């Protein structure tokens, strides 16, 4: 029987010729047969979660009374809000449920508990979401966990991807010479495997079932580049919009870009922020600025283009990719070139900190102001109050010494009359004194304490601060110069 290409390698909708049972199929079947027990299905996009659920429903004959809803549609959201009012629910699927607002998630969680406690025979609620989406629902209602089944989809094994391609080959009476390459590039995604296989057939002029067995002769690199070129037009603007955050800070530590890069490395298509802090401690300061102050949540919430490809859950602190095509695009980016195209000077950093502040306690107002403005520019700065939790219970001298010796590229020294009188400033200066002559010490002289004849700092280019004048205005000017100096350094390091 003749089949058309678009019906064999389907890039949307439920596949017919190329449906492959994922490994979780039987687990879902048993769960849906269990009366009164609701189900959460979670995992990366594009690996067949929704298709699997629908196929199981068809097998069990539950499709006679089924309602499919999605959190993306306003009209569906109204129905979701009214679900607890229905005396007879039937089988209801809520796709991308992780996009629901907190109050609606809470309402659904309570309703799922009711369905479980009453052991409703004919009612079943099935929630489908991205990886770790179930965590957010359980956090809304902790006692829900024992009343529902949560089935986590992993990346499909290569054998399943190969089975999909083979089914398509049989339907079209062809042999794809790049089958193994397609299996590798798909990285567990049925959706990407469908896309690559379809594009391969189009490139070989196979648009329907061949009358005789045909072996395709195509280059996987040509197919891959064709897809990436198509994706570039759609996804580069989205990737750039996320990578720069609210505005581009060329000399900064690029926390948004790094989050996107770490997502591209994730097998789960999702990263948990607290895990990121442990894995990449040198980036904790810059990333925490955009996460803890709500900027990460806000940039996704306020940009419709981003909401379709990336999601952040504030409860579970999980950042996840929504679109498998976007993930394919990210995984195949040359990140150094992408960062340069976006506008960053550099995304590799030789030092843990760009700046470290050394100051007497009486001058904390200026130190704090410099710190705040540098952090706003996504520049890494050592300032004692930023690190209180890390310093706690540590040997303070052992903790601080390497920062002033080498871990900070520049040391900013606030040279007031009080600076020479303090024990800790003496300790800090003892640790950075060998750096004089290395172009890494930046003095800021208070106007009532200019350097004496034998002061080492008089040989250095520095800045001045008048404690009697406007603090904010002077700090803005100081940080502007510091940014320019850092930009110069980043440019020199690239050469």
C-alpha positions in Angstrom: 0.0 0.0 0.0 1.4 3.4 -1.1 2.2 5.9 1.7 3.2 9.5 1.5 6.4 10.7 3.1 4.6 13.2 5.4 2.5 10.4 6.8 5.4 8.1 7.4 8.0 10.3 9.1 5.5 12.6 10.9 6.8 15.8 12.4 3.5 16.6 14.2 0.6 14.6 15.4 0.4 10.9 16.3 2.6 8.7 14.1 1.0 5.7 12.4 3.6 3.9 10.4 6.5 4.8 12.7 5.0 4.5 16.2 7.5 2.8 18.6 6.6 1.8 22.1 8.9 3.6 24.5 10.2 1.6 27.5 7.7 3.3 29.8 4.7 2.0 27.7 3.7 -0.9 30.0 4.2 1.1 33.2 1.8 3.7 31.8 -0.7 1.0 30.8 -0.7 -0.5 34.3 -1.1 2.9 35.9 -4.1 3.8 33.6 -5.8 0.5 34.5 -5.6 1.3 38.2 -8.9 2.8 39.3 -9.0 6.2 40.8 -5.2 6.8 40.5 -4.1 9.9 38.6 -0.9 10.0 36.6 1.9 12.5 36.0 4.1 11.8 32.9 7.2 13.9 32.8 10.4 14.0 30.6 12.1 16.0 27.8 10.1 17.3 25.0 10.0 15.3 21.7 10.5 11.8 23.2 7.0 10.6 22.7 5.2 11.1 26.1 1.9 12.4 24.7 1.9 9.9 21.8 2.5 7.0 24.3 -0.3 8.1 26.6 -2.8 8.3 23.7 -1.7 4.9 22.3 -2.2 3.3 25.7 -5.6 5.0 26.0 -6.6 3.6 22.6 -5.4 0.1 23.6 -7.5 0.2 26.8 -10.5 1.5 25.0 -10.7 4.7 27.2 -10.8 7.0 24.1 -14.6 7.0 24.0 -14.7 9.5 26.9 -11.5 11.5 26.6 -10.8 15.2 26.8 -7.5 16.6 25.7 -6.5 20.0 27.1 -3.3 22.1 27.0 -2.1 24.8 29.3 -1.1 26.8 26.2 -4.7 27.6 25.2 -6.8 30.2 27.0 -10.0 28.4 26.3 -8.6 25.2 27.7 -7.5 27.0 30.8 -11.1 27.9 31.6 -12.1 24.3 31.4 -9.1 23.3 33.6 -10.3 25.7 36.2 -13.8 24.1 36.2 -12.6 20.5 36.4 -13.2 20.1 40.2 -16.9 21.0 39.6 -17.6 18.1 37.2 -19.4 15.2 38.9 -18.2 12.9 36.1 -14.8 13.6 34.7 -13.9 10.8 32.3 -10.3 10.7 31.1 -8.7 14.1 30.9 -5.3 14.9 29.6 -3.6 18.2 30.5 -0.6 18.7 28.3 2.3 21.0 29.3 0.7 21.3 32.7 4.0 22.9 34.1 2.8 26.1 32.5 -0.2 26.4 34.8 -0.1 29.3 37.3 0.6 28.4 40.9 -3.0 28.7 42.1 -4.3 26.5 39.3 -1.6 23.9 40.0 -2.7 23.9 43.6 -6.3 23.4 42.7 -5.5 20.5 40.4 -3.3 18.9 43.1 -6.2 19.1 45.6 -8.6 17.6 43.0 -6.2 14.7 42.3 -6.2 13.9 46.0 -9.9 13.8 46.0 -10.0 11.4 43.0 -7.5 9.2 44.7 -9.3 9.1 48.0 -12.7 8.4 46.4 -11.2 5.8 44.1 -13.3 7.0 41.2 -13.8 4.2 38.8 -14.4 6.1 35.6 -12.4 9.3 36.2 -8.8 9.7 35.4 -6.6 12.8 35.3 -3.3 12.6 33.3 -0.8 15.4 33.5 2.0 15.6 30.9 5.0 17.9 31.3 8.7 18.5 30.9 11.4 16.9 33.0 11.0 17.4 36.7 7.6 19.1 36.2 6.1 16.8 38.7 8.4 18.2 41.4 6.6 21.5 41.3 3.2 19.9 41.8 4.3 17.8 44.7 5.9 20.9 46.3 2.4 22.5 46.1 0.9 19.6 47.9 3.4 17.3 49.6 0.9 14.6 50.6 0.0 14.2 46.9 3.0 12.0 46.2 1.6 8.8 47.6 -1.8 9.2 45.8 -0.5 9.4 42.2 1.8 7.7 39.9 4.7 9.7 38.5 6.3 8.2 35.4 9.6 9.7 34.2 10.5 9.3 30.6 14.2 9.0 29.9 15.9 9.6 26.6 14.9 6.8 24.3 17.7 4.3 23.8 19.3 4.1 20.4 17.6 0.8 19.7 14.2 2.6 19.8 15.3 5.3 17.5 16.7 2.7 15.1 13.4 0.9 15.2 11.5 4.1 14.3 13.7 4.7 11.3 13.4 1.0 10.2 9.6 1.2 10.3 9.8 4.2 8.0 12.2 2.5 5.7 9.8 -0.5 5.4 6.8 1.8 4.8 8.6 3.7 2.0 10.5 0.6 0.6 13.8 2.3 1.1 17.2 1.9 2.8 18.6 5.0 4.4 22.4 4.9 4.2 22.8 7.4 7.1 20.5 5.5 9.6 23.3 5.1 12.2 24.1 8.9 11.9 20.4 9.8 12.4 20.3 7.5 15.5 23.3 9.3 17.0 22.1 12.8 16.1 18.6 12.3 17.5 20.0 11.7 21.0 17.0 9.9 22.2 14.4 12.2 20.6 11.7 10.5 18.4 10.8 14.0 17.0 14.4 14.8 15.9 14.7 11.3 14.3 11.5 12.0 12.4 12.8 15.4 11.2 16.2 14.0 10.1 14.6 11.0 8.3 12.1 13.2 6.5 14.7 15.7 5.4 16.9 12.8 4.2 14.0 11.5 2.0 13.2 14.9 0.6 16.9 15.4 -0.3 16.8 12.1 -2.1 13.5 12.9 -3.9 11.6 10.1 -2.1 8.2 11.5 -1.5 6.1 8.4 -1.3 6.5 4.6 -1.2 9.0 3.5 -3.9 7.8 0.9 -6.4 11.0 -1.0 -5.9 13.6 -1.2 -3.1 15.6 2.0 -3.2 18.8 2.8 -1.3 19.3 6.4 -0.5 22.7 8.0 -0.9 22.8 11.2 1.1 25.3 13.0 3.3 24.3 13.4 6.9 26.3 16.6 7.2 24.3 18.1 4.3 21.0 17.1 6.0 22.2 18.4 9.4 23.4 21.7 8.0 20.1 22.1 6.1 18.1 21.6 9.3 20.4 23.9 11.3 20.1 26.6 8.7 16.3 26.4 8.9 16.5 26.5 12.7 19.0 29.4 12.8 16.3 31.7 11.4 13.8 30.7 14.0 15.9 30.1 17.0 18.9 32.4 16.9 16.8 35.5 17.8 15.3 33.5 20.8 18.7 32.2 21.9 20.2 35.7 21.7 17.3 37.3 23.5 17.8 34.9 26.4 21.6 35.0 26.4 21.7 38.8 26.9 19.1 39.0 29.6 17.6 42.5 30.0 20.5 44.0 28.1 23.9 43.0 26.8 26.8 43.5 29.2 29.7 42.9 26.9 32.4 42.6 29.6 30.2 40.7 32.1 30.2 37.0 33.1 27.3 36.2 30.9 25.1 34.3 33.4 22.2 33.8 31.0 24.4 32.6 28.2 26.0 30.1 30.6 22.6 28.8 31.7 21.7 28.2 28.0 25.1 26.5 27.5 24.6 24.2 30.5 21.2 23.3 29.2 22.7 22.2 25.9 24.9 19.8 27.8 22.0 18.3 29.8 20.7 14.8 28.9 17.5 15.6 30.7 17.1 18.9 28.8 16.8 20.6 32.3 19.0 22.0 35.0 18.4 22.6 38.6 19.8 25.9 39.8 21.1 24.6 43.2 22.9 21.7 41.4 24.4 24.3 39.0 25.9 26.2 42.0 27.6 23.0 43.2 28.8 22.0 39.7 30.0 25.5 38.7 30.9 27.4 41.9 32.9 30.1 40.1 29.6 31.2 38.4 27.4 31.1 41.5 27.7 34.8 42.2 26.7 36.0 38.7 24.0 33.4 38.2 22.5 33.9 41.7 22.1 37.6 40.8 19.7 36.9 38.0 18.0 34.0 39.7 17.5 35.1 43.2 16.4 38.6 42.2 13.7 37.3 39.9 15.3 38.4 36.6 15.4 34.9 35.2 11.8 34.3 35.9 10.9 37.8 34.5 12.7 37.6 31.2 10.9 34.3 30.3 7.5 35.5 31.6 7.7 38.8 29.8 8.9 37.4 26.4 6.3 35.3 24.5 9.0 34.1 22.1 11.0 32.6 25.0 8.0 31.0 26.7 7.5 28.7 23.7 11.1 27.2 24.0 12.2 27.5 27.6 10.6 27.3 31.0 11.6 28.2 34.6 9.7 26.9 37.6 10.4 29.1 40.7 9.3 26.4 43.2 11.6 23.6 42.0 14.2 26.1 40.6 14.3 24.0 37.4 15.1 25.6 34.0 14.1 23.4 31.1 13.9 23.3 27.3 10.4 23.1 25.9 11.1 22.5 22.2 13.1 19.6 20.9 14.1 21.5 17.7 15.5 24.3 20.0 17.5 21.7 21.9 18.9 20.3 18.7 19.9 23.8 17.6 21.6 24.5 21.0 23.5 21.2 21.0 25.0 21.9 17.6 26.0 25.5 18.3 29.7 26.6 18.2 29.4 28.4 21.5 32.5 30.6 21.2 31.2 31.9 17.8 27.7 32.3 19.2 28.9 34.4 22.2 31.0 36.6 19.8 28.0 37.0 17.5 25.7 37.9 20.4 28.2 40.6 21.5 30.2 39.2 24.4 33.9 40.0 24.4 34.7 36.6 26.0 33.0 33.7 27.9 36.1 32.1 29.2 37.6 33.5 32.4 41.1 32.8 33.8 40.2 34.1 37.3 37.5 33.2 39.8 36.8 37.0 40.4 37.3 40.0 38.2 37.7 42.3 41.2 38.3 42.0 44.9 37.6 44.8 47.3 40.0 45.7 50.1 38.8 48.4 52.5 38.4 49.5 56.1 35.1 49.0 57.8 34.5 52.7 57.9 34.4 52.8 54.1 31.8 50.1 53.6 29.4 52.6 52.0 31.7 53.1 49.0 32.7 49.3 48.9 29.0 48.3 49.0 28.1 50.7 46.3 30.9 49.6 44.0 29.9 46.0 44.6 26.3 46.5 43.8 27.0 48.3 40.5 29.5 45.7 39.4 27.1 42.9 40.1 24.4 44.7 38.1 26.9 44.6 35.2 27.3 40.8 35.7 30.9 41.3 36.8 32.3 39.0 39.4 33.5 40.8 42.5 34.7 39.5 45.9 33.0 41.5 48.6 32.9 40.0 52.1 29.1 40.2 52.6 28.5 38.2 49.3 30.5 35.3 50.8 29.3 35.2 54.4 27.8 31.7 54.1 30.9 30.3 52.5 33.3 31.9 55.0 31.2 30.7 58.0 33.2 28.1 60.1 36.1 28.4 57.7 39.6 29.5 58.6 39.2 33.1 57.4 42.9 33.7 56.7 43.2 30.5 54.6 40.0 31.5 52.7 40.9 35.1 52.0 44.6 34.8 51.2 44.3 33.1 47.7 41.7 35.6 46.7 44.0 38.6 47.1 47.1 36.7 46.0 45.7 35.4 42.6 42.0 34.5 42.4 40.9 38.0 41.7 42.4 39.6 38.5 42.2 43.1 39.9 42.3 44.2 43.6 40.5 47.5 44.3 42.1 49.2 47.3 40.0 51.9 49.1 42.8 54.0 50.5 41.3 56.1 53.2 43.0 57.4 56.4 41.5 54.3 58.2 43.0 51.8 55.8 46.5 51.4 57.4 45.0 51.1 60.9 43.1 47.9 60.4 44.3 44.3 61.1 42.4 42.8 58.1 43.5 45.4 55.6 47.1 44.7 56.7 46.4 41.0 56.2 44.9 41.6 52.7 47.7 44.0 51.6 50.3 41.5 52.8 48.8 39.0 50.4 48.6 41.3 47.4 51.8 43.3 47.9 53.7 41.0 45.5 51.3 42.0 42.8 52.6 45.5 42.5 54.1 45.9 39.1 51.7 43.3 37.5 49.1 45.9 36.5 46.5 44.3 38.8 46.2 46.7 41.7 43.8 49.6 41.4 44.0 52.2 44.1 41.1 54.6 44.9 42.5 57.4 47.0 40.3 59.3 49.4 40.8 63.0 48.8 41.9 63.5 52.4 44.5 60.8 52.1 46.6 61.2 48.9 49.7 58.9 48.7 52.9 60.0 50.4 56.3 60.1 48.7 57.2 56.5 49.6 53.8 55.0 49.1 53.9 52.1 46.5 50.5 53.1 45.1 51.7 56.5 43.9 53.4 54.7 41.0 50.0 53.3 39.9 47.3 54.8 37.9 44.3 55.1 40.2 41.0 57.0 40.9 40.0 59.4 43.6 37.0 59.6 45.9 35.7 62.6 47.8 33.8 61.5 50.9 32.1 64.9 51.1 30.6 64.7 47.6 27.8 62.6 46.1 28.4 58.9 46.6 26.2 57.6 43.9 27.5 59.9 41.2 31.1 59.1 42.0 30.5 55.4 42.3 28.9 55.4 38.8 31.9 57.1 37.4 34.3 54.7 39.1 32.5 51.6 38.0 32.4 53.0 34.4 36.2 53.2 34.4 36.4 49.7 35.9 34.2 48.3 33.2 36.3 49.9 30.5 39.4 48.4 32.1 37.8 45.0 32.2 36.7 45.2 28.6 40.2 46.1 27.6 41.5 43.0 29.5 38.9 40.7 28.0 39.9 41.9 24.5 43.6 41.4 25.1 43.0 37.9 26.4 41.2 37.0 23.2 44.1 37.9 21.0 
